[in-house]
């Protein structure tokens, strides 16, 4: 490192003399191509992480999108929600079903199943949840769609 130059001395220097002093104290420059390679490595890592995150979320995103499309279609032509609920209740009969959670617009269609039906705003039309003695069973459109897709 060069000699110490006080600020007041530096300010009084001629421009050419100050430039020589600064140049002699400057650290050696790194090869710019190495900087470019480092940036490209960082970009590749970021791209790989982004792709991994997308791959992990893609299936769930597609299932949610399909369920949203089906829910909109069901608003035009309602699903036979009572039949779906009856089939689901038959499968969990030994689990002691306690109540059914459904979208408020589907509650009246489920009244003949012999269980209390609770309106749940967070559910979409056609979604159901069965509350059993030891938890909840999701019978939503997304889950039913996933079962259909896995069976293909």
JODAMO-V855879 format. One record per helix or strand. SS is the DSSP state (A for helix, B for strand). FROM is the first residue (numbers start at 1). LEN is the number of residues. If there is no record, write none. Layout:
BEGIN
ss & from & len
SS & FROM & LEN
SS & FROM & LEN
END
This chain:
BEGIN
ss & from & len
A & 7 & 6
A & 15 & 11
A & 32 & 45
A & 81 & 11
A & 93 & 3
B & 97 & 6
A & 104 & 3
A & 108 & 6
B & 116 & 4
B & 128 & 5
B & 135 & 4
A & 141 & 11
END
